Every structure is written in C-alpha cells, then in structure tokens.
C-alpha cells in the first residue's frame, strides 16, 4: 500500500470518528460477513447513546445542585431542564466525542 493510499484510508477513518485500526477492523469484518460497515454518523447508535448520557448528566447535575442548595424544584422547572438538555444534546455529544478523539490522537502522537 502506498503512502497516498494509506492517507486516504486515514481520512476515511477520521471522517467516521475512528482510528485507522478501528476502521480497518470494522470494514474488513463487515466485508467478510457480507455486511455494510457500521456507520459512525451523528444518527448512529453510539452517538444516540452519548447524546442521551449528556442530557441525563445535565439534568442530574442541575437537579442535584438545586437540591444541595435547598432550592425547591417545581414540575415546570424540571420540564425546562429536560427541554434544555434535549435541545442541544446531539451537539454536546458530538463535541465530547470529538474532544475524546482529539485527546486520543494527542496521546498516540506522544507515544
């Protein structure tokens, strides 16, 4: 494989939020098993789970902060917290996944 070909594969892996080895493994196993590779797009399972975790974390932290400070929480306030967490959970999940990917890339460069 030429360096240019390898660079193209690295770009394909990066676009899906995967390391080259993860992308190779996923793509090759899918091919061997006659399947399509799993998509790592924002609508994918991993992103959906991360988005829900981000929203849950935001809600939990806000509720715990209010309770710890002796502030009552009405049903309306709770609904506002839920709506706010839901409104930007996908964006925040993408940001967190990108940060993790960049952090992983920096660790590999130092090795």
N, C-alpha and C positions, 0 to 999 in steps of 0.2 A: 504494500500500500504506500502510495506516495505521501509526502507531507501535505500537499494540497488536498488530497482525498481525505486524509485524517482530519485536517482543519474543517472540511465540510461536515464531517461526522460530529466533530466537537460542537459546531454551530447548531446542528440538528438536536443534539442532546441538550444544549443550553436553552434552546427555544422551548423545550418541554420541561425545563426545570430539573434536569437530571445530570448527573456526572456522565462522562463518556462511558465508563464501565457499566453504570446502571442502564443507560440507553442501549448499549450493545446487548447486554443480557436480555432485557425486555424484548428488544426487536428480534433477536435470534430465536429466543424461546417461542415467541408468538409465531414466527415463521415455521419453525419445526412442528409446532402443534396446529398449524393451519388456521391461526387466529390473527386478528388485527392487533397490533401493539396497543396497550392501554394508553389512552390519551391523558396527558397531564395538563389539560387546559383548565381554565377557571371553573368550568362547569363539571369537572371531574370529581370523583368520589373523594379523593384526598383534599381537594380544595373545599368541597362542601363540608367535610368534617371539620377542617381547620376553621372555616367561617363560623360554624356553629360553636366551636370551642371559644373563639374570640368573642362572640356575642355573649355566651354564657359567662365568661370571665368578666366582661364589662358589667353585666347585670349584677353578678355576685359581689364584685368589688364595690359597686355603688351602694348596694343594699347593706353590706357589712359596714361600710363607712358611716352611713346614716345611723344604723343601729348602735354602733360603737359610740357615736356622739349623742345618743339619746334622742335622735330625731325620729318622730313617727313617720311612717310611710303609708300613704293612702293608696287605694286601688288605682286612682288616676295617675299618681306619681309613678307607681310601679309600671303602669301601661306605657307611660312616657319613656321610662328607662328601657323597656323592651323594644319600643318602636325605634328609639335612637340607636340601640345596639344592632337591631336588624337592618337599619338603613345603610350602615356602612361596613357591615361585617365582611363582605366579599373583598372590598378594597383593603381593609385592615389585614385580612388573611393573606392576600397577595403580597402586601408589604412585609409581613412577618416571614413568609416563605422565601421571599427574595432576600431578606436580611440573612436568613439562615443559610441560603445558598451562597451568598457572598462571603459569609463568615467561614463556611466550609472551604471555599476556594482559597481564601487567605491562609487558612491552616495548612492546606496542601502545598501552597507556594513556599511556606516556611520550612516544610519538611525536606 
